[in-house]
């Protein structure tokens, strides 16, 4: 599920960048009023892009933390297995 969210976030970021690039290519043709609106819109797009980055970072951090927890759990199980194996070999 996280992988799908990360892909959606990446796709959204790419789409925003494409939209901004397309509009930027036509800014010379804008009236003063439209130019002002575009400047305001770019600020909002920047905020959205920052939010997408934050969401991406959050999901990546969660995945990394979960990976560390799984590794710790695996180490604990290996340690218990070693202990049990030593007990078994001592009895044999």
SULZIFEN-V219083 format. One record per backbone hydrogen bond with DSSP energy under -1.0 kcal/mol. NH is the residue of the N-H (numbers start at 1). CO is the residue of the C=O. Records with the same first field share a line. If there is no record, write none. Layout:
NH: CO / CO
//
This chain:
5: 1
6: 2
7: 3
8: 4
9: 5
10: 6
11: 7
12: 8
13: 9
14: 10
15: 11
16: 12
17: 13
18: 14
19: 15
20: 16
21: 17
22: 18
23: 19
24: 20
25: 21
26: 23
27: 24
29: 26
30: 27
35: 31
36: 32
37: 33
38: 34
39: 35
40: 36
41: 37
42: 38
43: 39
44: 40
45: 41
46: 42
47: 43
48: 44
49: 45
50: 46
51: 47
52: 48
53: 49
54: 50
55: 51
56: 52
57: 53
58: 54
59: 55
60: 56
61: 57
62: 58
63: 59
64: 60
65: 61
66: 62
67: 63
68: 64
69: 65
70: 66
71: 67
72: 68
73: 69
74: 70
75: 71
76: 72
77: 73
78: 74
79: 75
80: 76
81: 77
82: 78
83: 79
84: 80
85: 81
86: 82
87: 83
88: 84
89: 85
90: 86
91: 87
92: 88
//
